[in-house]
Amino acid sequence: METMLASAVKVDITPFMVTNTYLAGFAPNRLATGVAEPLTARILYLEDAAGPMVWIVADLIGYMLPDVDELRAKLTDVAPERVLFCSTHTHAGPDTMGLWGPSIGDAPLRTGRDPEYLKWLIAQVVAGVRRARVRARPALFGAAEDDRDKSEWVVNIRQPGYHDQAMPVLRVDGVDGRPIACVSNFGCHPEILWEKNTEVSPDYVHHLHKTVEEATGAVSLFFNGALGGMVTGNIPDETPLEKRRPFCRKLGKNLGKIAVDAWKKAAPAPCAEIRHRTRRVTFEGANKFLLFLANLGIIERKMDRGFIETSVDVWRLGPAQFATLPGEPLPAVGFAAKRLMLGHPNFLFGLGNDELGYLIDHAAAADPKYHYELSMSAGAEATDLFLKTLADLTAEL
């Protein structure tokens, strides 16, 4: 095979029982009242001599490894380890974690997950992958990166000025020059609409996609990066919803324009293979509250005597390297991960094949201003394990 096959599709995953949908993020018991913009799962299908590989990114708060494994079992034509599932982390989508269901105050009474929706979600994604496989054609690949300061739009409210400004972009075209996909990667919480919003939305990511697709003709896929602790839109918390919506549009459009600029600079070329390494790791959960919620069934996840299994993946496609971390990396963790990588550019996908909350470093874990992040974290020792695994896998590429 002189060059890989590729295609990209998007499928609708907007909840069909909207007013029965608990919205994820912020406080529990926030029921949806309507749909501002549809949610999508976006699929990049690749095929080399080793077989198909599928990258999926969905407008969800997060998607846990047991759910990813359930999806993989349905994708019978794709080797399970060659399926990647990431979430954009929108705070205006359905509760797929279980934390934001009915409650008394902040105390959850039961999970907010809807099993019928989750079953339908898998069916939608499986149908999309099948459609993508039929459409796959010989492709060219190129990557570029924009490293301009984006602080006009995105800030770190815990440590101002300290977050990853880089936006790497992968361009995928057919050998005939027709565009297939634009894959962008940048860290920023999709929470611009904030806690008073009760309409389903991908948040700023919707406007990023619209901008990219109108300018390039390619299917846009956006993977969030080092968004944790706390990288978000440059808008005060007290801003009312009616002023948040215009900012949300402007943020998405501006990030979309930056992605388009990088896409135009990428020089597509043949690539015969994508090299991939993956490893499952097990660690002892340090967060007793989350373990307690798992024991109650609020979080529907097996934790054997407090031990949790997750995974880390790395890929090499031409000169570019890609890696996942199973949660929301703080900027310091994101920078540490990229220092271990050898690509040009390096893509770091947060919420990769799992959502374990904030991936916190030791310095932040000891700092009182990161109390909230620590309370929703697997602990700094788990982060150490993930980074070591990333380094080991990178050495094997």
N, C-alpha and C positions, 0 to 999 in steps of 0.2 A: 504494500500500500504506500504510494508516494506521498500522500497527504491524508489526514484524517477526514472522516465524514462529520458533518455537523448540521444541526438545525436548532431552532428555538421556537417555543410556543408559550402561550399564556392561557391559563384556565381560570374561570371564575370560582372563587371560594367564599363568596359573600354568604353569611348565614341565611338560610331560607325561612327560619322562624325568628325574625329580627327582634320582636318585642319580648321573646323568651331568652334572649341572649345576654348573658352577663359579660360586660366589657372588662377587659383585663387592664391592669395598671391602676395606680392610685388606690382608692379605697375599695373595699368589697361592696357588693350589693348595688352596683351601678348597672341598671338594665338599659339596653339600647332602646331608643325610640324611633329610629329611622336609619337611613343610609345616606351619607353625604357623598361618598364615592365607593365604587365596588372594590372588594378585596380580590387579589389575584395570587395564584402560584405561577411562577415563571420558571421555565424548564430549558436548560441548555443540554442538548443531547450530543455526545461525542462518540465516535467509534473509531478505534484503531485495530491493529491486528489481534490485540488481546480481547476485543469485544466491546460492547457498549459501555459507556460511562455517562451518568446522569447527574447534573447539578440542578437542584431545585431550591428556589428561595421564595418564601411565602409571606404574605402580610399577616403575621401572627406574632403574639407576644413572645412565644417560644414553643419549641416542640421537643419533648424529651426523648431520650434514646430508646426506651421501650416502644414509643409510638413510631419512631423511625424504623425500628426493626419490624414492626407490624406492616408498615408500608413496603419495606424491602421484600417481605415474604410474598406480597402480591405482585411484585415486579419480577415475574418468573423468568423473563428473558435477559435480566441484568444480574450479574454477580452482586450479592448483597454489599460487599465491601466497596463496590464501584458506584454506590448511590450516596450522594451528599444531599442533606436537607438542612437548610438554614432558614432562620426567621428574620424579618426586618426589625422586629421588636416594636411594632406599632402598639400604642396605648389606647387605640380605639377599635380593637378587634376582639373576637371572642376569647373567653377564658379557656385556654388549652392547657393550663397548668393546674387549675383547681383552686387557686388561692383567692379568687375574687367573686365567689358565689354568695348565696344568702348568708347573712350574718346578724348578730346582735352587736351593734357598735362595730368594733374591729375584730370581734371574735367570730370566726367562720363557723357556720352550722353544718354545712356540707359542701362538697365540691361544686365549683361553678362549671365544670366540664359537661358538655352535652354529648353523650355517646352516639346519638344519631347523627349529629353534625360531624363528629370525628370519623365515623364510618363513611359518610358521604364525601368528606374531604379526601380520604384515601382513594375512593372511587374516581373522583375528579382528577386527581394527580395521575393515577394509573392510566386513565383514558388519554390524558395529555402526553404522557411518555410514549404511549403507543402511536399517537398521531405524530409525534416528533420523529419517531424511528422511521416511519413511512416517508417523511419529508427530508431525511438526511441526505446531504449531497457533499461532494468534495469541497473542502474549505481551505481558506488561508487565515492565518492568525498573526496578529501584531499587538504589541502592548506599548503603552506610554504612560507618563505620570505627570500630574499637575501638582506642584508643591507651593503654589502661591498661598499667602496668608488669607485665611477664610474667617478671621475673627470678627469681621463685620456681621457675620451671620451665625457663627457657631462659637460657643465659649465653654470653658471649664469653670463651673461655678465654685468648685472646691479649691482649685489652684489656677487662678486666672493666667492665661497665656500658655499653659502647659497642656497641649494635646496635639495629636498627629495631624498636621495640615495636609499631608499627602493624599491625593486621590489617584490611585492607579486605575487604568482602564484597559480592558482586553477587547480588541476588535476582532470580530469573526465575520468574514465575507465568503461568499461562494467563489470558486475559481473563475466564474463568469463575471465577477465584480459586484454582483447583487448582495446587499448587506444581509447578514443573518442575525448577529447579536452585538450588543454593546454591554459589557459587564463592567460596572463601576463599583468601587469599594471605598467607603469613607465612614468615619465614626461620628454619629450624632443620634441622640435619642429621638425617635419619632413620637414625641409627646407634646408637640407645639399646641395642639388644641386644648390640652390640659383637662383638669378634673371635672369641670362643669359641662363639658361636651358629652352628649349621649347619642351621637350619631356615629355609625360605623364608618371608618375611614382608614386608609393607609397612612394618613397624616401627610407630611411633606413629600413622602416617597411617591405619592400619586402624581404630584406636579413635576417631580424629577423625571419620572417615566414619560409623561406626556411631552415634556420638552425634548428629551432625547429622541423619542420615536418620531416626532414631527421633523426634527432636523436631520436624522440619519436614515430613516426607513428601516432600521434594525429593531428587533425586540430588545427592550431594555431590561436588564437584570441588575438589581442593586443589592449588594451584600454589605451589611453594617460591619464596622471595624471596632476600634478601641473606644467604645462609647461610654464606658462605665465611669462612675465616680467623679464628676458627673458632667459629661459632655452633652450639651443640649443647645437649643436655639437661643440666640442672643435677644431675649425678650423677658422683661420682668415677670415674676410669678403673679403679681397682682393684676396683670393685663386682662381685661375682660374678653370673653369669647368673641364678641363682634370685631375686636381688633386683632385677635389671634388668627382668624381665618385669612385675612389679607397677608399677614406676615408668613403664615404657613405656605401660601401660594408663592410668595416672593422667594422664600428660602429654597423651596423645591425647584423653582425655575432657575435660580442662580446656580445651585449645585448641578442642575441638569446642563446648563450652558458650559460649566467647567468640564463636565464629563464629555460633552460634545467637542470642546477644544482639544482635549487629550485624544479622543477617538480620531479626530482628523490628523493628528500627528503620528499615529500608529501606522507602521508600514507592514501590511499583511504579507505573509510568506508561507510557503508550504511547511507543514510539520507532520511527520509520520507517526508520532506517538506522544502520549502523555504518560510520564512516569509517575507512579503513585506508591505511597507507603502509608499504611494505617496500623494503629495499635490500640487495643483495648487496655485500659488501666483501671485498677481498683484502688480506692483510697477510703480512709476512715472519715466519715462525715463529722466535722467539728461543730456543726450548727445544730444544737439540741432542739431548738424550736422547730426547724424544718423536719427533723427526724420525728418529732412529736406529731406534726401534721401528717406525715406519711403513715404513722401508726394509726391515726384516726381515719385514714382513707381520704383526707382532704386533697393531699398530693398522692396520686395513684401511681406509686412507684415502689418497686421492691428494694428494700435496703436490708440486706442480710446482716444482722447483728451490728447495724450501723455502717456497714461498708457499702459503697456505691460504685457501680461500674460506669465508665464513660469511655470516650475515645478521642484520639487526636489523629489528624490526617495531614499529609503534605503531598503536593503535586509539583511536577516540573513540566512546563509547556514552553518549548523554545527556551529563551533566556529568562522567562518569568517564573517565579516560584509562588505557590499558593499554600496557605496553611490554615487550619481551623483551630480554634480554641472553644471549649464546650460551655460558653457562658459569655458574660459581658466584661471584657478586659478593661481594667483601668488604664489610663494612658501610659503609666510607667510599665505596666505589664505588656502593653502593645509595643512600646519601644524595645523592651527586652526581647520580645519574640522576633521582631524584625532584625535585631542584631544577630540573631542565630541563623537567619535565612541567607541564602546565597544568590537570590535571583536579581534580575533587573528588568522591571521593578518587582517588589515584593507585595503580595496581596495577603492581608490577614482577615479572615472571615470569622467574626464573632458569632456566637450562638450556633456553632457548627455541630450538627448531629445531636445537639443536646441544649439544655438551658439549666445551668447550675447556679444562676444568679451572678453576682459580681465576682470577678476573678481579681482578687486583691493581693497586693504585695505586702511584705512585712512592715515596711515603713508606714503605709497607710493603715494597716491593721492596728498599729500602735498609736495612731493619731486620733484624738477624740472627735475631730471634725468628720471622720469617716465612720462614725458609729452606725449610721443607717446602713451604709454599704456592707459593713462587717456583719450586721444582723441578717443580711440577705446574701450571705457568702458561704462558700464551702471551706473557707479558711486559707491562709497564706501558704500552708504546707501543701495543700492540694494544687495551688498555682505553681509551686516549685516543681511538683511532679509533672504537670502539663508542659512546662517549659523544657524540662529535661527530656521528656518524650519527644517534643518537637525537634530538639537538637539532635537526638539520636536518629530520628527518622530522616532528617535533612542529610545527615552523614551517609545514609543508605541510598539516597537518590542517585 
